[in-house]
């Protein structure tokens, strides 16, 4: 069995879009911490732990045109999105303590940015994870030919 060589253009673009989103998220988090001097809280670190490998995985997959990376990327994006959502709720809902309260360093409910009254750093991470997950859901596997 051989893989069909020709592919529809949108499939290749979906990998590329997901990779660019992960790059923007990675460099955005580095900008906030290294240039702006915002110290990441514990939940921010968990989100970084899940986003940074996506940049590498999606970059390799984009250049190799490997749509099978979906099975590795999708779980990371869904878990990262869940953590980002929980972090966002902790920032925006008074009294929402989350699963584990932050006990040292920067509190997880601190808001370094608050653009338009709702865009915070965890919200930006959530949007990145959601965009990557949507791209992965839309990617179809290569069809086998006889």
N, C-alpha and C positions, 0 to 999 in steps of 0.2 A: 504494500500500500504506500502510495506517495501522497504528500500534501499538495493540494492545489496551489500553484504558484501565484496566480493572479488573485488579487484581493481588491475589494472595493476601497476607494480612497478614504471614506469616513472612518473605517476601522483603523487605519494607520494614524489618522489624525487624533483619534481618541487616546491612543497611547501617548502621543506627543503632548496633547493637552494635559493629561494627567501628570506627565513628567514636569511640564512647565509649572503647573500648580504646585507640585511638591517642591520645586526649586524656589519659587517665590515664597512659599511658607518657610522653608529652611532659612533662606537668606533674610527674610523678614524677622524671624525669631533671633537670628544672630545680630541683626541691626538693633533690635530693641534691647538686647542684653549687652552687646559689646560697644555699640556707639552711643546709644541713649543712656546706658548705664542702669537699665531696669533689671533688678535681680529676680530671676525666675523663682516662683514658688515650687513646692513639691509636685503639684498637679501639672504645672507647666513642664517640668522635667519629664514626667511620664508621657506627655504629648510629644515632646521632642524625641524621646526614645522610640516612639512609634512613627514619627514623620521622617526622620533622617534616613532610615533604611529604605523608605519608599523612594527617596530621591535616587539612590543607587540602583535599586531594583528596576524602577521605571526607566531610568536612563539606559541601562543595559538592554532592557526589553525593547525600548524604542529603536535603538540602533540595530538590534538583531531582528526586529519585527516579530517579536515573540509574544503572541497573544496568550500563551499558556501561563504567563506571569500573573494572570488574573487570580489564580488559586492561592497565590502567596500575598498579593497586594490587598485583596478584598478583606481578609480577616484583620489585617493591620489597620486598614482604613476604618472599618466598623468599630473596632475596639477603641482606636484613637478618637473617633467621633463621639463615642459614648462618654469617654473621659472628658472631652471638651464640653459636651452638653452638661454633664454634671458640674463641671467647673463654672460654666456660665450661670447655671442655676444658683450655685453657691454665691456668685457675685451679685445677682440681680434679685433674688428672693430673700428678704430678711428672715433670719432664723433657720435657713436651710443649711444644715450642718454637713451635708455630704456623708460619705461612708466613714471617712477617717478625718477628724479635724486636724488642721495644721498646728503643730505644737512648737516648731522652732523656725527661725528665719522669717521670711516674708509670709504673712497670712494669705491664704488662697482667695480670700474675698477682696483683696486689695485690687483696685482698678487703676492701672497706670494710664490707660487711655479710656475715653468714653466719648467716641465720635457719634454725633447725632442722637445721643442719649441711650444708645443700645449697642454700639459696636465697640467691643472690648477685645483684648488679645485672645481670650478663649473663644470668642465668637468668630474671629478671623480663622483660628485653627479649625473650628467646627466647619466653617464654610469650605476650607481646603479639603478636609477629610470627606465631606459630603460630595464635593465635585469629583474627587478621585474615585469614590465609591460609585457614583453615577456613571462615570466613564467606564469603569470595570464592568458594571451591569450591562452596559450597552455593547460591549465588545463581544462579538460572536466568535466561537472557536472556528479554526480552519476546518474546512470540509475535506474529508478523506475521499480519494478517488481510487478506483481499482486499477 
